[in-house]
Amino acid sequence: MAGPQLPNALDFTWHDGGRVVRFGQGVLAGAAETLAASGWERFELLTTERALAGAPVGLAQAATAVHHVAAGKVADLSADLLDAVMTPTLVALGGGRVIDTAKAIAAVRGGRVAAIPTTLSGAEMTGIHRLPEGHSAPHLIRPALVIADPEPMTALPEGSLRATAMNALAHGADALFGPVANPFSALAALHGAGLIAGALDMPEAERDRPRLALGSLFCAHALDGAGLSLHHALCQELVRGLEIPHAETNATMLPHTMGAMRPREPAAIEALATALGADPASLEARLTELGGGARHLGELGGDRSRLDAALDAVHARISAMRDPPTRDELAELVEAAW
């Protein structure tokens, strides 16, 4: 599948209301200069050892403090770092956990966030995140500046890259059914899904990484405008309750959740299948192919004894959906994926 047609060179600055997105190969190298030119003279950097190792030296030098974000849950990580942050003007260099932690801290402290993603998490484009444990905020935070370089965003090994790419595609898929889904979010979702599929269809050595990274931005933008639906309600509770990896859980569940949505939202499923170069009846197989083959929840190391509590949480979250799956249907959905 070729995917949607794009210019050969993808290098642009997008002014989206109060947000600025700087996209292009090599923009990470000039991140410190971009931040300074955008009014981010004093900031604290949230990152990881891996992300910082691939960043230009000047970025850490420009920060007034550097905080390393450990593995764990955003609510706990942000609570632990809350008092250590002196200036809530934050730059987040890393994947979704790092960016969401910065958003959580800034929401409570009344700050702002610039995001420099190093994966396809999509967190840089959304105002969707947890809050620090034990704290509230007047509103959630959407990064005001995004510096998106396709190279670090797509640098994971092939297996992990496909998992995070399917998580990105799931953002677009879920946006088609979100509580405030609309034609604008749907168009962004379908375009992004097509870009991701087109990139994943290419041999690894020849893959169009800007296409893949841009597809992730489109899908995340769509999710931010439409809200979460069945897929993310289910995956978030499975990840949280069973303590299993985020991207791999999304990649595993996507064929199953889209199968569950096929009789409920046939027009949207047909549009998604078309964007991916398939027909509705073969959508699950196409998603499995794009993800690199069949995946199983049971391989992700989760504690099955905690599954009932996770499913109860999902069932409560989706009660406002149009024609939501029953509790038994949710259990069958997860069992089929296990």
N, C-alpha and C positions, 0 to 999 in steps of 0.2 A: 504493500500500500504506500503510495507516494505521500499522502497527507496534503493538507492545504498548501497552496503556493505562497512563498514568502520571498522577499528580496534576498539576494545572495549574502549581503552584508547586513547583519542585525546589530545596529549600534544606535541607541536613541535615548532621549530623556523625555519622560512622560510626566506632565503636570496634571495631576488628578485631584482637583480641589485643593485641600491642604496637604496633600502628599506629593512627593517627587520620587519617581522611579528612574534610576540610572542603570541602563542595561547595556552590556556589551562585553566582548571578549577582552580581557586585560584590564577591566575597570578596577579590579581589586588592587592592582599595583598603585593606583592613584587615589585610593580610598581616603587617606589622610587629607589630601588636597581637596577632594570633593567635599569632605566633611567641613573643612575650614571655610570653603567658598559658600557653603550652605548655612553658615551661622552656628556651627558646632565647634566653637573654639575650645570650650571646656567640657569634657565629658569623661565618664568612667566606662571602662571596657569590660563587658562580660564575655567570656569565651571558654574554650577548652584547650588543653595542651595540643591536641591534634590540629585544631583550627588555627591556633596561633603560630604553629610551626610552618604553616603554609602562607602566612600573611606577611606583607612587607614590614620591615623593622620599624618604619616610621609610624605605623598605626599605634603600636603599644607605646612608643615614645611620646606620642601626642596626647595620650590619656593621662588624666590626673591620678588614676588608680586602675589596676587590673584585677578582676575577680574571676577565679576559675570556677566554673559550674560543674559540679560532680554529677554522677549518674543518680537518678532518683525521680521522684514525682515533683512536678512544678510547684504545687502548693507547699511542699516541705522545703524545697530548695530556695524558693523566693522568700519564705519566712526566715530561713537561716541567714540569708544575705541582706535582709531588709535593713538592719541596723548598721551593717558595714558600709553601706552606700551613703556617701556624704552629699553627693550632687546627683539628683535623680534625672540628669541629662545623660542617657545611657546609649552606648553603642553595643549591639549584640552581634558578635562574630561567631557563627556556628550553625547548628541545626535547629530543629524545632524546639527542643528542650531549652536551649540557651535563649532563643528569641522570646519564647513564651515566658521564661523566668524574668527577663528584662521587662516585658510588658506588664507582668504581674506587679513587680516592684514599682514601676512608674505609675501604674493605676492608683496604688495606695498613696504614693508620695507626691502625686500631682506633677509628675515629670513627663518626659517624652523619650521616644526610642528611635534610633536609626538601626536598621537591620542589614547585616551583610551575610546572606545565607551561604552555607557550605553544603547544603543538601537540597532536595526537592520537597522539603516539608511543607512549603506554602505559608508558614507562620508569618513570614515577612509581609504578606498581603492582607492579613485578616485582623479583625478586632475580636477574635475568639480566643479565650485563654482562661485558665484557672486564676484564682487569687491566692495570695499567701494565706496559709492556714491560720485561722483565728482573726483575719482582717477583712474589712469591707472596703469598697471604693465607690465613688459616685458614678463611675462609668468605666468601661473597659477601654483598652488602648490599642489603636492601630498605628503601626510605625509611620512616622512622618517622612522618613527618608529611607529609601531602599537602594542599596548598591548591589546589583545582581550580575555576577560574573559567571558565565556558563561553565567555565573550567572547574573551579572549586565546587560548584553546585552538582556536577556530574562526575566527580572524581572517585566515587566508591567503586570497589570491585564489582564485576558484572552481576553476581547474584544479589548483592545488597542494593545495587543500583536499580535493578528491575523491581525489587520490593518497594523501594521508595518512589519509583516512577509509578507503580500501580497505586500507591497511596495518593500520589498527586492526581492520577486519573480518577480515583474515587472521589476526590473533592468535586470534580466536574460532574461526575455521575450523580452524586447525592444532591448537587445544586439543582438538578432538573426536577426534584420533588420537594425541595425545601419549603418551609412554611410561608415564606414570602417570595417564592420563585416567580420570575418575571421574564419577559422576552429578552431583556438585556443580559441577565445572568445566564439564560439558556444558550444564547448565541456564544457568549464567552466560554461556557462549559463545553459546548460541542466543538468549537474551534480548538480549544486547548486539548481536548481528548484526541482529536485528529492529529494534532502536532505530536503528541506523545506517542501515539500508535505508529505514526510514520517514522519516528526516530527509532523506536524499538524494533521495527521491522528491518532496519539496516544491520548489516554485519557489524559486530562490535568495533572492529578496527576502522570502519568507515562511518560510524554513527555521527549524525548531525547533532552535536551537543547544544548549540544555541537553540535549535528547534525544540529539543527536549526541555531545556530550561525555560524557554518562553511558554511552552505548553503548560508547565507547572504553574507559572504566574497567572495565566489565563484561568486555569481551573480553580486556583485559590481565590482569585478575584471573584469568580462566579459564586463560590461557596459563601464568601463574605457577604455577597448581596442577596443570597437566597436563604441562607440558614441551613442548619443540619437536618438530615432526615434519617431514615431507618439505618442506613449503612453506618454512619458515624455514631449514632446512638448506641448501636450494638457493639461496634469495635471499641469505642471508648470505655464502655463498661467491662468488656472482656479484658482489655489491657489493664485497666485499673484493678479489677477484681481478681484476675488470675495472675497478674504481674508477668505478662508476656510481651514480647517486643511489638512496638507500635506499627512500624511499616510492614513487617511480616504478617501481622494480624490483619491489617487492611488488605494486603495482597491476597491472603488466603480466603477472606470472606467475600471479596468483591464479586466473584462469579455467582456465589450463593445468594447474596442480597439482591443482585440484579435479577436473578431468576425469580426471587420472591416478588419483585416489583413488576415483572412482566405482565401478569394478569391485572395488576392494580393500576398501572400507568402505561398502557400499551403504546400510546402515541409517543411519549417520551422515550420509552425503550427502543422503539423503532428508529427514532432520530439518533439515539446513541449508537445503536448498531450500525446505522448507515455511516456515521462519522468514523467508526472503527473499521469500515470495510466489510461488514458482515450483515446478516439478516437476523431478525429477532430470535428465531429458533436456534441459531448457532452463537448467540451472544456469549453465553457462558463459556463455550469452548474457545471462542476468540479471546476472551479475557484470560483464560487459563494459559493460552499460547503466549500472549503478550507478557504474562508474568513469569515465563520461563518453564512452564509445566505445572503439574498438579502440586498443590501444597496442602498440608494438613495441620489443623490446630494442635493435635496431639503431639506433634513434633516440636512445638515451641516451648515446652517445659512448664506449662501451666498446671496448677493444682485443681484437678477436676472436682474435688470435694467443695470448691467454692463457686462452682458454676451456677447452682440454683440461685444463690444470692445475686450474682451478676445478671442473670436472666430476669429476676424480679425487678432489678433496677432499670433494665432496658424496657421492660413492659410498662413501667410507670412513666418513663420518658416519652414513649411513642403514643401515649393514650390520645393525644390531640391530633395525631395523623389522620388523614382521610383513609378509611379502611385499613386500620393498623392490623398487623398480624396478631393472632391470639398468643397467649403464653405458650400453649402447646406447639403452635407453629414456630415460635422462636426456638423452642427446644429442638424441634426436628431440624431446623435450619442449622443450628450449631452441631447437632449430631452428625449431619451429613458432611460437615466440614472437618469433624474431629479426626 
